[in-house]
Amino acid sequence: MPSYVPIIFILTTFLTVGIFLYAIGKAGTDKLKGKLLFGFVLVWLVIQGVLAYTGFFQEFDKLPPRTFALGPLPFFLVTIAYLVFARKFLESMPLAALTLIHTIRIPVELVLLWLYQAGQAPIEMTFEGRNFDILSGITAPIVYFLAFREGGINRPLLIAWNIAALALLAIIVTIAVLAFPSPFQTIGLGQPNIGVTYFPFAWLPSIIVPTVFFCHVASIWKLVGQRQS
């Protein structure tokens, strides 16, 4: 694999975390919920990096697969917890940053293509296969431009886009799980999804995907739930 691939992915991960921490900071790190989330993201980034570097996720005979059970699942549970118990904090997060952060899905999709070319992921996980999540990254700046013009917010556009982008995320996550070497694998039998078990690519399921999911949840709540509460 060319040396620039992990470098690009590391920079993409740091950019994702940086934008997310900025959004948390704008919502208020002086609040307990802000401090907890800010600290969790940084600690989780380090923990996942260390586990991946030591080969922890490459035990494919373990059930449930460590890559998913000890990678994204805790972050997803944190997201649900904030949706249930910290809605006011979600309402304070800047919608513009929660929208623009999705541009990072463009380099992520390029990295997935390079992982496929290196034999570390099936073609189904790329935009040459069944993964169209790159559309979320391409349209993010366009939606941002159209939705935040003239000091207003185009709520219908943002709601529709967030739901569509969340659906695309769900599709690739499903493909990734079904392509992972386990008793449940039905995709990529000749070239399974093993790239995400290595450093730094383990940050994809454990950091980038949950962060993107969190931003969609926060955005949809701000656009729909907040108005109904």
Contacts in CASP RR format, 6 or more apart in sequence:
PFRMAT RR
TARGET T0000
AUTHOR 0000-0000-0000
METHOD contacts of the structure
MODEL  1
MPSYVPIIFILTTFLTVGIFLYAIGKAGTDKLKGKLLFGFVLVWLVIQGV
LAYTGFFQEFDKLPPRTFALGPLPFFLVTIAYLVFARKFLESMPLAALTL
IHTIRIPVELVLLWLYQAGQAPIEMTFEGRNFDILSGITAPIVYFLAFRE
GGINRPLLIAWNIAALALLAIIVTIAVLAFPSPFQTIGLGQPNIGVTYFP
FAWLPSIIVPTVFFCHVASIWKLVGQRQS
1 114 0 8 1.000
1 115 0 8 1.000
1 118 0 8 1.000
1 120 0 8 1.000
2 114 0 8 1.000
5 111 0 8 1.000
5 114 0 8 1.000
5 115 0 8 1.000
5 118 0 8 1.000
6 200 0 8 1.000
6 201 0 8 1.000
8 107 0 8 1.000
8 110 0 8 1.000
8 111 0 8 1.000
9 107 0 8 1.000
9 108 0 8 1.000
9 111 0 8 1.000
9 200 0 8 1.000
9 201 0 8 1.000
9 203 0 8 1.000
9 204 0 8 1.000
10 200 0 8 1.000
12 104 0 8 1.000
12 107 0 8 1.000
12 108 0 8 1.000
12 111 0 8 1.000
12 208 0 8 1.000
13 45 0 8 1.000
13 200 0 8 1.000
13 203 0 8 1.000
13 207 0 8 1.000
13 208 0 8 1.000
15 104 0 8 1.000
16 101 0 8 1.000
16 104 0 8 1.000
16 207 0 8 1.000
16 208 0 8 1.000
16 211 0 8 1.000
16 212 0 8 1.000
17 41 0 8 1.000
17 42 0 8 1.000
17 45 0 8 1.000
17 207 0 8 1.000
17 211 0 8 1.000
19 97 0 8 1.000
19 100 0 8 1.000
19 101 0 8 1.000
19 104 0 8 1.000
20 41 0 8 1.000
20 101 0 8 1.000
20 211 0 8 1.000
20 214 0 8 1.000
20 215 0 8 1.000
21 38 0 8 1.000
21 41 0 8 1.000
21 42 0 8 1.000
22 97 0 8 1.000
23 93 0 8 1.000
23 94 0 8 1.000
23 97 0 8 1.000
23 98 0 8 1.000
23 101 0 8 1.000
23 215 0 8 1.000
24 34 0 8 1.000
24 37 0 8 1.000
24 38 0 8 1.000
24 41 0 8 1.000
24 93 0 8 1.000
25 34 0 8 1.000
25 38 0 8 1.000
26 92 0 8 1.000
26 93 0 8 1.000
26 94 0 8 1.000
26 97 0 8 1.000
27 34 0 8 1.000
27 89 0 8 1.000
27 90 0 8 1.000
27 92 0 8 1.000
27 93 0 8 1.000
27 94 0 8 1.000
28 34 0 8 1.000
28 89 0 8 1.000
28 92 0 8 1.000
29 35 0 8 1.000
29 38 0 8 1.000
31 89 0 8 1.000
33 82 0 8 1.000
33 86 0 8 1.000
33 89 0 8 1.000
34 89 0 8 1.000
37 78 0 8 1.000
37 82 0 8 1.000
37 89 0 8 1.000
40 78 0 8 1.000
41 207 0 8 1.000
41 211 0 8 1.000
44 74 0 8 1.000
44 75 0 8 1.000
44 206 0 8 1.000
44 207 0 8 1.000
45 203 0 8 1.000
45 207 0 8 1.000
48 71 0 8 1.000
48 202 0 8 1.000
48 203 0 8 1.000
48 206 0 8 1.000
48 207 0 8 1.000
49 199 0 8 1.000
49 200 0 8 1.000
49 202 0 8 1.000
49 203 0 8 1.000
51 57 0 8 1.000
51 70 0 8 1.000
51 202 0 8 1.000
52 197 0 8 1.000
52 198 0 8 1.000
52 199 0 8 1.000
52 200 0 8 1.000
52 201 0 8 1.000
52 202 0 8 1.000
52 203 0 8 1.000
53 199 0 8 1.000
55 197 0 8 1.000
55 198 0 8 1.000
55 199 0 8 1.000
56 66 0 8 1.000
56 70 0 8 1.000
57 66 0 8 1.000
57 67 0 8 1.000
57 70 0 8 1.000
57 196 0 8 1.000
57 197 0 8 1.000
57 198 0 8 1.000
57 202 0 8 1.000
58 194 0 8 1.000
58 197 0 8 1.000
58 198 0 8 1.000
59 66 0 8 1.000
60 181 0 8 1.000
60 182 0 8 1.000
60 194 0 8 1.000
60 197 0 8 1.000
63 182 0 8 1.000
63 183 0 8 1.000
65 180 0 8 1.000
65 182 0 8 1.000
67 180 0 8 1.000
67 196 0 8 1.000
67 197 0 8 1.000
67 202 0 8 1.000
67 205 0 8 1.000
67 206 0 8 1.000
68 177 0 8 1.000
68 180 0 8 1.000
68 205 0 8 1.000
71 202 0 8 1.000
71 205 0 8 1.000
71 206 0 8 1.000
72 205 0 8 1.000
72 206 0 8 1.000
72 209 0 8 1.000
72 210 0 8 1.000
75 206 0 8 1.000
75 207 0 8 1.000
75 210 0 8 1.000
75 211 0 8 1.000
75 214 0 8 1.000
76 210 0 8 1.000
76 213 0 8 1.000
78 210 0 8 1.000
78 214 0 8 1.000
79 210 0 8 1.000
79 213 0 8 1.000
79 214 0 8 1.000
79 217 0 8 1.000
82 89 0 8 1.000
82 90 0 8 1.000
82 214 0 8 1.000
82 218 0 8 1.000
83 90 0 8 1.000
83 217 0 8 1.000
83 221 0 8 1.000
87 221 0 8 1.000
87 226 0 8 1.000
87 229 0 8 1.000
90 217 0 8 1.000
90 218 0 8 1.000
90 221 0 8 1.000
90 222 0 8 1.000
91 221 0 8 1.000
91 222 0 8 1.000
91 226 0 8 1.000
93 218 0 8 1.000
93 222 0 8 1.000
95 153 0 8 1.000
95 158 0 8 1.000
95 219 0 8 1.000
95 222 0 8 1.000
95 223 0 8 1.000
96 144 0 8 1.000
96 148 0 8 1.000
98 215 0 8 1.000
98 218 0 8 1.000
98 219 0 8 1.000
98 222 0 8 1.000
99 140 0 8 1.000
99 143 0 8 1.000
99 144 0 8 1.000
99 147 0 8 1.000
99 148 0 8 1.000
99 158 0 8 1.000
99 219 0 8 1.000
100 140 0 8 1.000
100 141 0 8 1.000
100 144 0 8 1.000
101 140 0 8 1.000
101 211 0 8 1.000
101 212 0 8 1.000
101 215 0 8 1.000
102 136 0 8 1.000
102 137 0 8 1.000
102 140 0 8 1.000
102 165 0 8 1.000
102 212 0 8 1.000
102 215 0 8 1.000
103 137 0 8 1.000
103 140 0 8 1.000
103 141 0 8 1.000
104 137 0 8 1.000
104 208 0 8 1.000
104 212 0 8 1.000
105 133 0 8 1.000
105 134 0 8 1.000
105 136 0 8 1.000
105 137 0 8 1.000
105 140 0 8 1.000
105 212 0 8 1.000
106 134 0 8 1.000
106 137 0 8 1.000
106 138 0 8 1.000
108 133 0 8 1.000
108 204 0 8 1.000
108 208 0 8 1.000
109 126 0 8 1.000
109 127 0 8 1.000
109 131 0 8 1.000
109 133 0 8 1.000
109 134 0 8 1.000
111 201 0 8 1.000
111 204 0 8 1.000
112 121 0 8 1.000
112 125 0 8 1.000
112 126 0 8 1.000
112 131 0 8 1.000
113 126 0 8 1.000
113 127 0 8 1.000
113 128 0 8 1.000
115 121 0 8 1.000
115 125 0 8 1.000
115 195 0 8 1.000
115 201 0 8 1.000
116 122 0 8 1.000
116 123 0 8 1.000
116 125 0 8 1.000
116 126 0 8 1.000
116 128 0 8 1.000
116 191 0 8 1.000
119 191 0 8 1.000
120 193 0 8 1.000
120 194 0 8 1.000
120 195 0 8 1.000
120 198 0 8 1.000
120 201 0 8 1.000
121 179 0 8 1.000
121 191 0 8 1.000
121 193 0 8 1.000
121 194 0 8 1.000
121 195 0 8 1.000
121 196 0 8 1.000
122 179 0 8 1.000
122 187 0 8 1.000
122 188 0 8 1.000
122 190 0 8 1.000
122 191 0 8 1.000
122 192 0 8 1.000
122 193 0 8 1.000
123 129 0 8 1.000
123 191 0 8 1.000
124 130 0 8 1.000
124 131 0 8 1.000
124 175 0 8 1.000
124 179 0 8 1.000
124 187 0 8 1.000
124 188 0 8 1.000
125 131 0 8 1.000
125 172 0 8 1.000
125 175 0 8 1.000
125 176 0 8 1.000
125 179 0 8 1.000
125 193 0 8 1.000
127 133 0 8 1.000
127 134 0 8 1.000
130 171 0 8 1.000
130 175 0 8 1.000
131 171 0 8 1.000
131 172 0 8 1.000
131 175 0 8 1.000
132 168 0 8 1.000
132 171 0 8 1.000
133 165 0 8 1.000
133 168 0 8 1.000
133 169 0 8 1.000
133 171 0 8 1.000
133 172 0 8 1.000
135 165 0 8 1.000
135 168 0 8 1.000
136 164 0 8 1.000
136 165 0 8 1.000
136 168 0 8 1.000
136 169 0 8 1.000
137 165 0 8 1.000
139 161 0 8 1.000
139 165 0 8 1.000
140 165 0 8 1.000
143 157 0 8 1.000
143 158 0 8 1.000
143 161 0 8 1.000
146 154 0 8 1.000
146 157 0 8 1.000
147 153 0 8 1.000
147 154 0 8 1.000
147 157 0 8 1.000
147 158 0 8 1.000
147 161 0 8 1.000
148 154 0 8 1.000
155 223 0 8 1.000
158 219 0 8 1.000
158 223 0 8 1.000
159 220 0 8 1.000
159 223 0 8 1.000
159 224 0 8 1.000
162 216 0 8 1.000
162 219 0 8 1.000
162 220 0 8 1.000
162 223 0 8 1.000
163 220 0 8 1.000
165 216 0 8 1.000
166 213 0 8 1.000
166 216 0 8 1.000
166 220 0 8 1.000
169 209 0 8 1.000
169 212 0 8 1.000
169 213 0 8 1.000
169 216 0 8 1.000
173 209 0 8 1.000
175 187 0 8 1.000
176 193 0 8 1.000
176 196 0 8 1.000
176 205 0 8 1.000
177 184 0 8 1.000
178 184 0 8 1.000
178 185 0 8 1.000
178 186 0 8 1.000
178 187 0 8 1.000
179 185 0 8 1.000
179 187 0 8 1.000
179 188 0 8 1.000
179 192 0 8 1.000
179 193 0 8 1.000
180 192 0 8 1.000
180 193 0 8 1.000
180 194 0 8 1.000
181 192 0 8 1.000
181 193 0 8 1.000
181 194 0 8 1.000
185 192 0 8 1.000
195 201 0 8 1.000
196 202 0 8 1.000
196 204 0 8 1.000
196 205 0 8 1.000
END
